Amino acid sequence: MVMSLMQSPPAAKTLIDGTEFDYFCGTGYFALHGHPDLIDAACQATQQYGLGPATRTFDHPVLLAVETQAARFFDTDAAHYYVSGYLGNTLLLKGLAPDYDVILIDSESHYSVFDGAAASGKPTVRFAHADPDALRDTLRATLKPGQRPLVITDGIFPTSGRIAPLPAYHQILKDYDQALLCVDDAHATGVLGEKGQGTLEYLGLQGEGCYSSGTLSKALGGFGGIIAGSDSFIKKIALKGASPVPLGAAAASATALSLLMQQPHLRQTLWDNARYAKAAFRTMGFTDIPDTPVPFFCLSGGGLDYKTLQEELHKQGRAVLYIPEGGYTEVPAGGAIRIAIFSTHTRAQIDCLVAAVSVLI
Ligand SMILES: Cc1ncc(COP(=O)(O)O)c(C=O)c1O
């Protein structure tokens, strides 16, 4: 099978197979993966300290810098930085294990959420996707008297871009003593909320009983997982027995956190671009696309041939992702096209994509 080769960092214009594409794929929503400040930081740290410290026997200035910047970014006492965002749900669910009895999990949650639930060893029950009534019914049907629930879900679902109905979940959980709400915020880190702290900030739910795990590998353009919180909470969830993030990627991640703190307008530009693109596709008939600042969405349904649509766009030099049914979480029958919007896309690029799709469907 011949695969297309990506030959430059992910950006609004990306080199693929020797051709410059209008690029609407992936998760680099601020196009930071190739940002000169991140690349300089990565090169300098690698030259000075090598690829990694092998183990975290001693504190390391580069790893500490990420955790210090992350604590500033999230307005918390502390943060824990570990080797992959994928592990974040495992850390939350294992670290919080003494504080809950049963996990309730959105049925379309990311793979890492299910893996984390399995690793916790706790009884786990699914509830219907993004459905507060289903959560209420499942809680009533599952919990024995005195049992403490923990509800976990993606904050933003990675295919549809739908935001989980967390305020409704939070309200429902008020009927249960010591209930916990955990969010996999991989796609919201740096993106949602005035300060980019994620879905809980965006929905005004930060506080007692609400937790999230994030990643620095997507919007931040660096690499690795991040969880922020109080000192005692961070001690509870910290990963043991794994090598830390390579130092070049760590230094880039620290730089990205400080860059996004210094340039909050980048988030406004991203939100404006996202709303602009989503409004255009809704007008075209994709009415399920949510009107939120989430910088990605999918085209699905209507009996359209999405694989052919992706191939035709590719021939025109426009890269979008086709996902077949079952190819990722939440992909409906007939497959879907996932479109990612960057803060660096021009309106002309978005207009051309919209025009191209409207001709092809
Ligand atoms: C919802 C969700 N959670 C977790 C992850 C894993 O994050 P990372 O790639 O930083 O390991 C992803 C990555 O694709 C994701 O989409």
The ligand as a MOL file (V3000), in Angstrom:
LIG
                    3D

  0  0  0     0  0            999 V3000
M  V30 BEGIN CTAB
M  V30 COUNTS 16 16 0 0 0
M  V30 BEGIN ATOM
M  V30 1 C -9.4890 11.8950 23.6790 0
M  V30 2 C -8.0430 11.5220 23.7090 0
M  V30 3 N -7.4760 11.1880 24.8820 0
M  V30 4 C -6.1650 10.8520 24.9800 0
M  V30 5 C -5.3650 10.8360 23.8690 0
M  V30 6 C -3.9190 10.4660 24.0290 0
M  V30 7 O -3.1340 11.5970 24.1550 0
M  V30 8 P -1.5930 11.5670 23.7210 0
M  V30 9 O -1.5840 11.4830 22.2340 0
M  V30 10 O -1.0450 12.8400 24.2570 0
M  V30 11 O -0.9720 10.3550 24.3460 0
M  V30 12 C -5.9060 11.1640 22.6260 0
M  V30 13 C -5.0030 11.1390 21.4400 0
M  V30 14 O -5.2350 10.9610 20.3510 0
M  V30 15 C -7.2730 11.5080 22.5290 0
M  V30 16 O -7.8380 11.8050 21.3530 0
M  V30 END ATOM
M  V30 BEGIN BOND
M  V30 1 1 1 2
M  V30 2 1 2 3
M  V30 3 2 2 15
M  V30 4 2 3 4
M  V30 5 1 4 5
M  V30 6 1 5 6
M  V30 7 2 5 12
M  V30 8 1 6 7
M  V30 9 1 7 8
M  V30 10 2 8 9
M  V30 11 1 8 10
M  V30 12 1 8 11
M  V30 13 1 12 13
M  V30 14 1 12 15
M  V30 15 2 13 14
M  V30 16 1 15 16
M  V30 END BOND
M  V30 END CTAB
M  END
